Amino acid sequence: RETAATVVFVTHSIPEAVYLSDRVVVMSARPGRVTALVDVPLGARTDDIRQSPDFFAKVTDVREALRGRTAVRAEER
C-alpha cells in the first residue's frame, strides 16, 4: 500500500491467502482460468484478525468459490 505496487502471491493455503490479500483470485484446474474474485476488506492485518468472524467468513467465501459455489451466510438466509 505504501508503494502502490501490485504483488501476485501464489499459495494453496486459503487462510494465508485471505490474511495476506486485499483480493483473492480463484483459479480452475487445467486449463488454469480465473473463476472468481473474492474481495477481502479486512483492514489492517494483525494476529487477532485470524480469530475474527469476518476472517472466517472470507476463508469460507474462498473455499466455496474453489468448489464452484457461492457462500450463503446465516444472515442472508
Disulfide bonds with the S-S distance in Angstrom:
none
